[in-house]
Amino acid sequence: MPISPVPPLPVDLSGIQLDPQQGLARQLYQALRERILDGRLQRRTRLPASRDLASLLGISRNTVTRAFDQLYAEGYIEGRIGAGTYVAELSAATRPSAPPMVHASDNPQSAALQLLQTHHLSPPLSGAPRAFRVGVPAFDLFPFETWARLSARFWRKPSPARLGYGDPAGDLQLRELIAAYLRNSRGLHCDPAQIVVTNGAQQAISLCAQLLVTPGARVALENPGYRAAGHALAIAGAQLCGVAVDGEGLDVPALAQLEDCRLVYLTPSHQYPTGVTLSLARRLQLLEWAERHNGLIIEDDYDGEYRYSGTPLAPLAALDRQGRVLYVGTFCKITFPALRLGYLVLPPALAEAFAQRRALDMRHSEIGTQAVMAEFIAAGHFQRHIRRMRTAARSRRDALLAGWPESVPGCAPLPVVEAGLHLCVRVDSLARERELISAAERVGVEISALSSYWLPNSRTPEDQRAGLVLGFAAVPEAQIAEALQALRKAWQL
Ligand SMILES: Cc1ncc(COP(=O)(O)O)c(C=O)c1O
């Protein structure tokens, strides 16, 4: 596309270091692409002429031309002979995230390291939970004695039929019980044949990425949103298209504006991390979008069991009559994260492919946890435990709401919290966000930064991305009160 001449912008190419032992053109291509994606090279920045860049880096002009050719081909740069080379206009919504960097010319080691750099997932905080850790349920309440008893009973005399290679979709008894639970408690009618047991929601999302994303395909997701889902989709080659979230959840009209996008990942019951619930009008619009575009929806219902007024919402999948929703569920927010047990409910046409893909990864989930969970559900412990966890989370939420300082300068009032295990409160600026979180850290209180949940290169102004995300379920009320006391001091209120 021809571009109108613009005054050349200063271009900072500092830090590009090329290893003469490796393919130089590819290294240069990667270095420039990384700078374009992370915004160090802004749109419409004029790049130096290939001859100048070659002499600056001490490489041949031919090498630079090859790197530029690749960037042209992938749409990162534009230009005309004689008019110079410019960074392309990539809107934030369409700016591709880096596809996986495995190329025949790379050695496998460098492909792995590259993956680490581009899709690094900060490890969740580990160790004993503290206030206000996000993503952690009240696992101090888990009935370990019951679990130990059921586990001992299973292992004392396991049925030989369950000790060989099992069904890659997961233990049949467990899948039948999950189907019954979803039908009775969540209004989601499905057949056990539609269920694939996974190692938690993350693996379910990752399987969706492996099976549904073709390299370069555009995939929409909430922005801000669950970054680990974005990483899983991006390493499968997706171009991530962030879609705004407002008071009704994902902005479906904005999604509908994206061209060539037929897959969306979202958290309808309790948007992660803002806490908004997708309105019914948006749910219906979203299903209509999927039908119109022949699209698919990945519904991550990671904490759907936690609803504090009325019964849990029926998932989007329960409204789906067209086989367009892939439902992700997890036991990790009702039991404890380290259990690593979750599941997918798939449109019937996709179930077999997912089970097969699962088999290639790891055959199937380990039988002990599946079998004990099946017993745990069959004997009624699971339902009882859900009720216990919901009551505890509500009471811990109340402790946070009641004890939160009346006004924290630069911080919006706490929202009404009807669902989930965390809440999100907006802050005036990034500087204030940092200040509040650092002060909290100094007194041993964990608060997550809302700004860390945004996709890189988001168009939303930086200060509007600021906020605090607080998990309220991780520790009992007394510890919440202590943490709030410490916060008042740290924030000098
Ligand atoms: C939105 C969302 N989805 C999925 C997960 C992952 O859940 P699991 O532990 O089951 O993999 C999390 C974990 O915090 C989450 O916040």
The ligand as a Tripos MOL2 file, in Angstrom:
@<TRIPOS>MOLECULE
LIG
   16    16     1     0     0
SMALL
NO_CHARGES

@<TRIPOS>ATOM
      1 C1         -9.2320  -16.8390   33.9670 C.3       1 LIG1
      2 C2         -8.4950  -18.0640   34.3470 C.ar      1 LIG1
      3 N1         -8.5950  -19.1350   33.5710 N.ar      1 LIG1
      4 C3         -7.9320  -20.2570   33.8460 C.ar      1 LIG1
      5 C4         -7.1130  -20.3470   34.9560 C.ar      1 LIG1
      6 C5         -6.3180  -21.5960   35.1690 C.3       1 LIG1
      7 O1         -6.9550  -22.4800   35.9530 O.3       1 LIG1
      8 P1         -6.3110  -23.9140   36.2410 P.3       1 LIG1
      9 O2         -5.5660  -23.7820   37.5190 O.co2     1 LIG1
     10 O3         -7.4590  -24.8150   36.3150 O.co2     1 LIG1
     11 O4         -5.4070  -24.2350   35.1020 O.co2     1 LIG1
     12 C6         -6.9810  -19.2570   35.7980 C.ar      1 LIG1
     13 C7         -6.1020  -19.3440   36.9710 C.2       1 LIG1
     14 O5         -5.9820  -18.4480   37.7630 O.2       1 LIG1
     15 C8         -7.7010  -18.0920   35.4960 C.ar      1 LIG1
     16 O6         -7.5910  -17.0240   36.2710 O.3       1 LIG1
@<TRIPOS>BOND
     1     1     2 1
     2     2     3 ar
     3     2    15 ar
     4     3     4 ar
     5     4     5 ar
     6     5     6 1
     7     5    12 ar
     8     6     7 1
     9     7     8 1
    10     8     9 2
    11     8    10 1
    12     8    11 1
    13    12    13 1
    14    12    15 ar
    15    13    14 2
    16    15    16 1
@<TRIPOS>SUBSTRUCTURE
     1 LIG1         1 GROUP 0 **** ****
